[in-house]
Amino acid sequence: MTEPMKIAIAGLGTVGTGAFRILSENVELLAQRSQRRLEVAAVSALDRSRNRGINLNTVNWYDDAVEMAASADCDIVLELIGGSEGVAKQVCESAIAAGRHVVTANKALIALHGTDLAQASEKAGVSLAYEAAVGGGIPVIKALREGFSGNRITKVQGILNGTCNYILSAMRESGRAFDDVLTEAQKLGYAEADPSFDVDGVDTAHKLAILASLAFGCEVNFDDVYVEGIRSVSADDIAYASELGYKIKLLGIAEYLEDGIRQRVHPAMVPLHAPIASIEGVLNGISTEGDFIGSTMLQGAGAGAGPTASAVVSDIVDIACGRMTPVFGILSSALKKLPSVPMESHSGSFFVRMMVYDRPGVLADIATMLRDHEISIEGVIQRTRSETEAVPVVLTVHETSEQSMAAAMSKIAALDSVQAPFQLIRIERT
């Protein structure tokens, strides 16, 4: 067996500590699979005195993670700090410049700087691996980059954020409001104290931008991802969805179209029988469509110390075995600059919930405005009547364009009999 492969870990939070444990506890197994021993040689974190439940006595401690990446006696640097800028980015850049392989779980960094880092790693002749950045323990990066390499992928979609999926699942099961379930998720550790990145869809958008690059052979383009979060989804919306035969999920969807690619993140109604509808709780699920493989679905734990650290270690084993693959499946010089197709041109079906004053002719007015924009009503739900208070009216409409729907709803919202705001959720039937 050759000399040990030495590893430096920048960041000893949940994932960093998890990776250290796997490397420490599965020494012989990993040596067999790597054909060499894997050895943690150095670590860096903010608080040296913190008890992490791991033995750090045999490793070198660095207070400065960037210095460690540049000068520690190691072959691989694990960047497990997080964040798209600052120290995390500097650690990766310093490690690559020093000729060291980099493994990261940092989706924000790859989404915003992946193309540049790929170019730098190729020039230096080192790996930049990031299986843990999307899907936690689900091997979706390897699937798209290697397993499906004989296919032209035309669509990738999925539930990419466990926090949002937990919240929507719990709202459906309990009938509770978003704020109530979010508070519960924070107490259980499923949501951060500041949940904005998760519930506003940014985390999902980071991951989707990475998947789109892998699937379509294009430069990572996070800036052109259309993003909506789940804050506006109410318990009523979820109840109506169930009645209509749907579940509401936060989806990330990337599509390869004739005139470019469209990347979108938003709440969506999916049929109860759709495979993605069965993904509940904190789990993730990702589906792809390829010309030869057809439709596939991967699902599993999308976060957590064990699953995410497992993905990190899988990248280490690949590097130790000498398996070097271009960062996005093809050389960075071959990545295309594909046009971004605007959301306004998207066509689909819609769910609309609005509060209206039950006056003579109000539904006729709404139907007329939809008709004037060539929008056909599929179904209507209205149960209660009140002469003094607004009552809910739910519509589903047949396929139409985003532009037409927005124009029609703008006209409808201006009616005296309609109380703002209204709810609009896209229906995804595949």
Secondary structure, 3 states (H helix, E strand, C coil): CCCCEEEEEECCCHHHHHHHHHHHHCHHHHHHHHCCCEEEEEEECCCCCCCCCCCCCCCEEECCHHHHHHHCCCCEEEECCCCCCHHHHHHHHHHHHCCCEEEECCHHHHHHHHHHHHHHHHHHCCCEECHHHCCCCCCHHHHHHHHCCCCCEEEEEEECCHHHHHHHHHHHHHCCCHHHHHHHHHHHCCCCCCCHHHHCCHHHHHHHHHHHHHHHCECCCHHHCEECCCCCCCHHHHHHHHHHCEEEEEEEEEEEECCEEEEEEEEEEEECCCHHHHCCCCEEEEEEEECCCEEEEEEEECCCHHHHHHHHHHHHHHHHCCCCCCCCCCCHHHCECCCECCHHHCEEEEEEEEEECCCCCHHHHHHHHHHHCCCCEEEEECCCCCCCCCEEEEEEEEEEEHHHHHHHHHHHHCCCCEEEEEEEEEECCC
